[in-house]
Amino acid sequence: MSNDWNKGVSLALEGPGTFTTITNNQQASWALIEDWPLEDGEALDAALLTLEAAMKGKKSAEAARLSFIAAAHEAGIEIKE
């Protein structure tokens, strides 16, 4: 399974109006570990597990992408459509 996403996710990780586009599982994992404003959260934990499973070929890249978006919503991070 590919780790690249069909559609990137642009979100304001560095503050309002400053968007970063995440395009694959590796970038999403690093964002969650290094740049995330929350230390704990149900969606955050689920996203980390889903991303790990996707990188091992046990979940789809789209499932990982959707779990990443859910974690962003939980953290109150602005997403650019």
C-alpha positions as CSV (number, residue, x, y, z in Angstrom):
1,M,0.0,0.0,0.0
2,S,1.2,3.4,-0.8
3,N,2.1,5.9,1.9
4,D,1.3,8.8,-0.4
5,W,-2.1,10.4,-0.1
6,N,-4.4,11.0,-3.1
7,K,-5.1,14.5,-1.7
8,G,-2.9,16.5,0.7
9,V,-4.2,18.1,3.9
10,S,-3.4,21.8,4.3
11,L,-3.5,22.9,7.9
12,A,-2.4,25.8,10.1
13,L,0.2,24.1,12.2
14,E,2.3,27.2,12.9
15,G,-0.6,29.4,13.7
16,P,-3.7,31.0,12.0
17,G,-3.3,31.6,8.3
18,T,0.1,29.8,7.9
19,F,-0.6,26.6,6.2
20,T,1.5,23.5,5.8
21,T,0.4,20.7,3.4
22,I,0.8,17.1,4.5
23,T,0.9,14.6,1.7
24,N,1.9,11.3,3.1
25,N,1.9,9.1,6.2
26,Q,5.5,9.9,7.2
27,Q,4.8,13.7,7.2
28,A,1.6,13.2,9.1
29,S,3.4,11.1,11.8
30,W,6.1,13.7,12.2
31,A,3.5,16.5,12.5
32,L,1.6,14.6,15.2
33,I,4.8,13.8,17.1
34,E,6.7,17.1,16.7
35,D,4.3,19.9,15.9
36,W,0.9,19.0,17.5
37,P,-0.5,21.4,20.0
38,L,-2.1,18.5,22.1
39,E,-0.1,15.9,24.1
40,D,-3.1,13.6,24.6
41,G,-6.4,13.0,22.8
42,E,-8.6,10.2,21.6
43,A,-8.3,11.2,17.9
44,L,-4.6,11.8,18.3
45,D,-4.0,8.4,19.7
46,A,-6.2,6.8,17.0
47,A,-4.4,8.7,14.2
48,L,-1.0,7.6,15.5
49,L,-2.1,3.9,15.5
50,T,-3.8,4.2,12.1
51,L,-0.7,5.9,10.6
52,E,1.5,3.1,12.0
53,A,-0.8,0.4,10.6
54,A,-0.9,2.2,7.2
55,M,2.9,2.3,7.0
56,K,3.0,-1.4,7.7
57,G,0.4,-2.0,4.9
58,K,-2.4,-3.0,7.3
59,K,-4.6,0.1,6.7
60,S,-5.1,2.2,3.7
61,A,-3.4,5.6,3.1
62,E,-7.0,7.1,3.0
63,A,-7.8,5.7,6.4
64,A,-4.6,7.3,7.7
65,R,-5.5,10.6,6.0
66,L,-9.0,10.6,7.5
67,S,-7.7,9.8,11.0
68,F,-5.2,12.7,10.7
69,I,-8.0,15.1,9.8
70,A,-10.0,13.9,12.8
71,A,-7.0,14.6,15.0
72,A,-6.7,18.1,13.6
73,H,-10.4,18.8,14.3
74,E,-9.9,17.5,17.9
75,A,-6.9,19.9,18.3
76,G,-8.8,22.8,16.9
77,I,-6.3,23.2,14.0
78,E,-7.6,25.2,11.0
79,I,-7.8,23.1,7.8
80,K,-7.9,24.7,4.4
81,E,-10.2,23.0,2.0
